[in-house]
Amino acid sequence: MSVVVVAPNGTARLVEEAKRIKQIKARGHVPPACGDGIGEAPARPAFRLFEPQQFYPDGAGSAVKPAGYRGRKAMRMLDAFDKMEAQARKSLFEGYQKEVGRAYGVLFEKLDAAGVRCSSVEVLSQASGGGGGEYIDALLADRRRLDEMQRRIGSGAALAVRRIRPSARNKVGLISDRALVDMVCVQGLTLTEALRRSGWAAEGQRPNGKHVKALRCALLESLDRMAGGNVKNRVQSHHSGAMPVVDASQWSGTRKKGD
């Protein structure tokens, strides 16, 4: 038997409905550190707080100081890197790897929204020369940056995945390096979701841990190539037999809490 609550204005509501509405509003709660400039949004996905920073004059040089409006913090939606590290409860990627992956996603989405995702550099150059202005020049520069990053990714199959015996792959197709980077950095899929999307595991089924590990090694190598050759103290993976392994001696200078 349901209990009905009658409000002062005569409107009757079920207690269960009131609880449901309260839970929905709680999901849209904005942390006090962000101030009242951000509205409550129950449909907002998971997020994390960060403190905007900026260079300010400091004597003869400059110093990094908080730059939030009235000292407030800002919100950033969780991406695939955040979700994977939250699930693992430890750091899985180096800072530069996450930065280059996020930069790739921003460039891809920016050019896609501008309608030049499939445009050639020659077409953009002609538009710029014909009086397209600074906007076309900026798009041209972004297109070249994205092309360079995709060139570094390569067009082959992910090496770590390819090393797994066919009998252990459940007779599914290989995941290319480019497809892997796009799924994680653009579509926001975790490695587990990427394996399900590619048919390596049924919906609701937990993927094989060896497949997840191999895919992570392939992603790390792709992000390293995207970052270029001037990367210090990065962990290099190599392959021995059917499964990729990591040289334990390389962790001496990069070990993180929880490893």
Sequence and secondary structure as in RCSB ss.txt:
>XXXX:A:sequence
MSVVVVAPNGTARLVEEAKRIKQIKARGHVPPACGDGIGEAPARPAFRLFEPQQFYPDGAGSAVKPAGYRGRKAM
RMLDAFDKMEAQARKSLFEGYQKEVGRAYGVLFEKLDAAGVRCSSVEVLSQASGGGGGEYIDALLADRRRLDEMQ
RRIGSGAALAVRRIRPSARNKVGLISDRALVDMVCVQGLTLTEALRRSGWAAEGQRPNGKHVKALRCALLESLDR
MAGGNVKNRVQSHHSGAMPVVDASQWSGTRKKGD
>XXXX:A:secstr
   EEE TTS EEEHHHHHHHHHHHHHT   GGG SSS   TT   EEEE  EEEEEETTEEEEEE SGGG  EE
EE  HHHHHHHHHTS  S HHHHHHHHHHHHHHHHHHHTT TT  HHHHHHHIIIIIHHHHHHHHHHHHHHHHHH
HHH SSB HHHHTS GGGTTT    BHHHHHIIIIIS   HHHHHHHTTSS TTS   HHHHHHHHHHHHHHHHH
HH S   S   EEEETTEEEE GGGGTTT  TT 
